[in-house]
Amino acid sequence: MIYPSDMSLPSIQFAVLGMLKLRPMTGYEIKQAYQKGPANFMPISFGQIYPALAKLGKEKMVRQDKQPGSRGSIRYFINGKGEEALREWLFSPRDPANYRELLLRLFFAAPSELAGLLGHVETFRKEEQARLRHYDDTRKWLDDAQARNSRLPIWKLVLEYGVLQSERRVRWAERALAFMTNRNRRKKQ
């Protein structure tokens, strides 16, 4: 499960709530604004936005106003219940299920709220470091158990993809932790 157990909204609905927290928007404006930021790490489509808006409306987390004079444009606004659900998701003690959700949480957290996500970023860093140790073990096993296998170079090439991904993720997490920690220190001074 990628959200608190007492909630039934998938990440895409939290992405929509986060966009509406930035400002009221139509579905089209949500898509356009989302394309400039979060879509770089968690893409969504119009086909996902409108059902999410409908579900959020049904759950009474957003309200809508039809624009006067416009041809069917409906502007959506996050309400108190939606803000509460978004905040609970952002700072849920459960770790994000994947790096995309972690990035989404960071994207929608206010600068003053970043300290609440330090533990999530640290957990992410530790998981990637553990993955690197696993890759080392796998590489050793390949060298020992598969030394004569003609596919060994290909398997190592595939393994290297995972190694490079994890190394970059560890590096990013270390930068994020330094940024967040320094920001907290400056704020306390």
GUMINU-938198 format. One record per residue (C-alpha): residue number from 1; x negated, y, z. Coordinates in steps of 0.25 Angstrom, whole numbers. Layout:
residues N
+-----+-------+-------+-------+
| num |     X |     Y |     Z |
+-----+-------+-------+-------+
| NUM |     X |     Y |     Z |
...
+-----+-------+-------+-------+
***
This chain:
residues 189
+-----+-------+-------+-------+
| num |     X |     Y |     Z |
+-----+-------+-------+-------+
|   1 |     0 |     0 |     0 |
|   2 |    -6 |    14 |    -4 |
|   3 |     3 |    22 |     5 |
|   4 |     7 |    22 |    20 |
|   5 |    16 |    10 |    23 |
|   6 |    28 |    19 |    27 |
|   7 |    28 |    26 |    14 |
|   8 |    33 |    21 |     0 |
|   9 |    27 |    31 |    -9 |
|  10 |    16 |    26 |   -19 |
|  11 |     4 |    35 |   -22 |
|  12 |    10 |    41 |   -34 |
|  13 |    21 |    47 |   -26 |
|  14 |    11 |    53 |   -16 |
|  15 |     4 |    59 |   -28 |
|  16 |    16 |    66 |   -32 |
|  17 |    19 |    71 |   -18 |
|  18 |     5 |    76 |   -18 |
|  19 |     7 |    84 |   -31 |
|  20 |    20 |    90 |   -25 |
|  21 |    12 |    94 |   -12 |
|  22 |     3 |   102 |   -21 |
|  23 |    15 |   109 |   -27 |
|  24 |    29 |   107 |   -32 |
|  25 |    29 |   101 |   -46 |
|  26 |    38 |    94 |   -57 |
|  27 |    34 |    80 |   -61 |
|  28 |    27 |    86 |   -73 |
|  29 |    19 |    95 |   -65 |
|  30 |    15 |    84 |   -55 |
|  31 |    10 |    76 |   -67 |
|  32 |     2 |    88 |   -73 |
|  33 |    -4 |    92 |   -59 |
|  34 |    -7 |    77 |   -55 |
|  35 |   -15 |    75 |   -68 |
|  36 |   -25 |    86 |   -64 |
|  37 |   -28 |    79 |   -51 |
|  38 |   -24 |    66 |   -45 |
|  39 |   -22 |    60 |   -59 |
|  40 |   -37 |    59 |   -60 |
|  41 |   -37 |    48 |   -50 |
|  42 |   -22 |    43 |   -49 |
|  43 |   -14 |    45 |   -62 |
|  44 |     1 |    46 |   -62 |
|  45 |    11 |    48 |   -73 |
|  46 |    24 |    55 |   -75 |
|  47 |    30 |    41 |   -74 |
|  48 |    25 |    40 |   -60 |
|  49 |    28 |    55 |   -56 |
|  50 |    43 |    55 |   -58 |
|  51 |    46 |    42 |   -51 |
|  52 |    37 |    47 |   -39 |
|  53 |    45 |    60 |   -39 |
|  54 |    58 |    53 |   -39 |
|  55 |    53 |    44 |   -28 |
|  56 |    48 |    56 |   -20 |
|  57 |    61 |    63 |   -22 |
|  58 |    69 |    51 |   -17 |
|  59 |    60 |    50 |    -5 |
|  60 |    63 |    64 |    -3 |
|  61 |    48 |    68 |    -3 |
|  62 |    50 |    78 |   -14 |
|  63 |    61 |    88 |   -19 |
|  64 |    63 |    93 |   -33 |
|  65 |    68 |   106 |   -39 |
|  66 |    73 |   107 |   -53 |
|  67 |    66 |   119 |   -60 |
|  68 |    76 |   129 |   -64 |
|  69 |    76 |   131 |   -79 |
|  70 |    67 |   120 |   -82 |
|  71 |    71 |   108 |   -89 |
|  72 |    72 |    97 |   -79 |
|  73 |    59 |   101 |   -71 |
|  74 |    60 |    96 |   -57 |
|  75 |    49 |   102 |   -47 |
|  76 |    46 |    93 |   -35 |
|  77 |    42 |    97 |   -21 |
|  78 |    36 |    89 |   -10 |
|  79 |    44 |    90 |     3 |
|  80 |    41 |    87 |    17 |
|  81 |    43 |    72 |    16 |
|  82 |    35 |    72 |     4 |
|  83 |    24 |    80 |    11 |
|  84 |    24 |    70 |    23 |
|  85 |    23 |    58 |    14 |
|  86 |    12 |    64 |     6 |
|  87 |     4 |    67 |    19 |
|  88 |     6 |    54 |    25 |
|  89 |     1 |    47 |    12 |
|  90 |   -11 |    56 |    12 |
|  91 |   -15 |    54 |    26 |
|  92 |   -10 |    40 |    28 |
|  93 |   -20 |    32 |    36 |
|  94 |   -19 |    21 |    26 |
|  95 |   -31 |    22 |    16 |
|  96 |   -27 |    25 |     1 |
|  97 |   -26 |    12 |    -7 |
|  98 |   -36 |    17 |   -17 |
|  99 |   -45 |    29 |   -21 |
| 100 |   -34 |    35 |   -30 |
| 101 |   -24 |    36 |   -18 |
| 102 |   -36 |    42 |   -10 |
| 103 |   -39 |    52 |   -20 |
| 104 |   -24 |    56 |   -21 |
| 105 |   -23 |    58 |    -6 |
| 106 |   -36 |    67 |    -6 |
| 107 |   -30 |    75 |   -18 |
| 108 |   -17 |    78 |   -11 |
| 109 |   -23 |    80 |     3 |
| 110 |   -25 |    95 |     7 |
| 111 |   -39 |    99 |    10 |
| 112 |   -36 |   101 |    25 |
| 113 |   -31 |    86 |    25 |
| 114 |   -43 |    79 |    19 |
| 115 |   -48 |    75 |    32 |
| 116 |   -36 |    65 |    33 |
| 117 |   -41 |    58 |    21 |
| 118 |   -56 |    56 |    26 |
| 119 |   -53 |    42 |    31 |
| 120 |   -47 |    38 |    18 |
| 121 |   -59 |    43 |    10 |
| 122 |   -69 |    36 |    20 |
| 123 |   -61 |    23 |    18 |
| 124 |   -62 |    24 |     3 |
| 125 |   -77 |    26 |     4 |
| 126 |   -79 |    14 |    13 |
| 127 |   -70 |     5 |     4 |
| 128 |   -78 |     9 |    -8 |
| 129 |   -91 |     6 |    -1 |
| 130 |   -86 |    -7 |     3 |
| 131 |   -83 |   -10 |   -12 |
| 132 |   -97 |    -6 |   -15 |
| 133 |  -102 |   -17 |    -5 |
| 134 |   -93 |   -27 |   -12 |
| 135 |   -98 |   -23 |   -26 |
| 136 |  -112 |   -26 |   -20 |
| 137 |  -108 |   -39 |   -15 |
| 138 |  -102 |   -42 |   -28 |
| 139 |  -114 |   -38 |   -36 |
| 140 |  -123 |   -47 |   -27 |
| 141 |  -113 |   -59 |   -29 |
| 142 |  -113 |   -57 |   -44 |
| 143 |  -128 |   -57 |   -44 |
| 144 |  -129 |   -70 |   -36 |
| 145 |  -117 |   -78 |   -40 |
| 146 |  -116 |   -73 |   -55 |
| 147 |  -130 |   -71 |   -59 |
| 148 |  -130 |   -80 |   -71 |
| 149 |  -116 |   -76 |   -75 |
| 150 |  -116 |   -69 |   -89 |
| 151 |  -105 |   -59 |   -84 |
| 152 |  -113 |   -54 |   -72 |
| 153 |  -117 |   -41 |   -79 |
| 154 |  -103 |   -38 |   -83 |
| 155 |   -98 |   -41 |   -69 |
| 156 |  -109 |   -32 |   -63 |
| 157 |  -104 |   -21 |   -73 |
| 158 |   -90 |   -22 |   -68 |
| 159 |   -95 |   -22 |   -54 |
| 160 |  -103 |    -9 |   -56 |
| 161 |   -90 |    -2 |   -60 |
| 162 |   -84 |    -5 |   -46 |
| 163 |   -98 |    -1 |   -40 |
| 164 |   -98 |    13 |   -47 |
| 165 |   -84 |    16 |   -44 |
| 166 |   -86 |    13 |   -29 |
| 167 |   -99 |    21 |   -28 |
| 168 |   -92 |    33 |   -34 |
| 169 |   -80 |    31 |   -25 |
| 170 |   -89 |    31 |   -13 |
| 171 |   -96 |    43 |   -17 |
| 172 |   -83 |    50 |   -19 |
| 173 |   -78 |    46 |    -5 |
| 174 |   -91 |    51 |     1 |
| 175 |   -89 |    65 |    -6 |
| 176 |   -75 |    65 |    -2 |
| 177 |   -78 |    62 |    13 |
| 178 |   -89 |    73 |    13 |
| 179 |   -80 |    83 |     7 |
| 180 |   -69 |    80 |    16 |
| 181 |   -78 |    79 |    29 |
| 182 |   -85 |    93 |    25 |
| 183 |   -71 |    99 |    23 |
| 184 |   -66 |    94 |    37 |
| 185 |   -79 |   100 |    43 |
| 186 |   -77 |   114 |    36 |
| 187 |   -63 |   114 |    40 |
| 188 |   -66 |   111 |    55 |
| 189 |   -77 |   122 |    55 |
+-----+-------+-------+-------+
***
